[in-house]
Amino acid sequence: MILLPPALISDDLKELFFCCDMGKCKGACCVEGDAGAPLEEEEISLLDDYIAEVKPFMTPEGIEEIDRLGVFDYDAEGKFVTPLIEGMECAYIFFKEGIARCAIEEAYQQKKIPFPKPLSCHLYPLRISRMGKEDAVNYHKWYICDKALEKGQREKIYLYEYLKDALIRKYGETWYRELVRLLSQLK
């Protein structure tokens, strides 16, 4: 483990190669699983404010679920997550060329809303949990990402490099530069 406040980071960040291969996985992380993507309270507030701008990019089933539940749901531990359609795919997805895409991110890319997809989605396959005063930053190993591990290995892209923008979004540019420095020393 690597301590870089405010985070305690799994060694996987310095060891794993990773690069999403959407052509192979088809966005399975947005479709499979037992709960929606974790949401921050601030993200819920933003979704409440901008849901009308996101809905045009959603499927009818996703819209129906949002209309029924609201912009968020709770997981088994009572934490905020994105709602799921019939316990499967995220209510915020749509499909383009057979690949699950994020309606929130699409609305952001088209400059309809001022924020990108939820941070937990941006950071995936990393998951963050609290460990005392620190964030525990861990790689979530899941078979659906096997092709991403293979592509990352082929292209020699480390997990922390692939997630650079997401890590900067979460912890800032200075923190990320220090992470790169620390990981370079440890290799």
NORCORVEN-V411664 format. One line per field, one symbol per residue. ss: DSSP state (H for helix, E for strand, C for the rest). phi: phi as a letter, one per 40 degrees, with the letter a starting at -180 (. if undefined). A space follows every 50 residues. Layout:
ss=???
phi=???
This chain:
ss=CEEECCEEECCHHHHCECCCCHHHHCCHHHCCCCCCCECCHHHHHHHHHH HHHHHCCCCHHHHHHHHHHCCCEECCCCCEECCECCCCCECCEEEECCEE EEHHHHHHHCCCCCCCCCHHHHHCCEEEEEECCEEEEEECCCHHHHHHHH HHHHHCCEHHHHCHHHHHHHHCHHHHHHHHHHHHHHC
phi=.bcbdcbbbccdccbccaadbdcccggdccbbhbaccdbcdccccccdcb dcccddcccdcccdccccchcabbcccgccaccbcfgbcccccabbfgbc bcccccccccgcbcacdddcccccccbbbcbgcbccbbcccadccdcccc cccdcfbcdccccdccccdcbgccccdcddccccccc
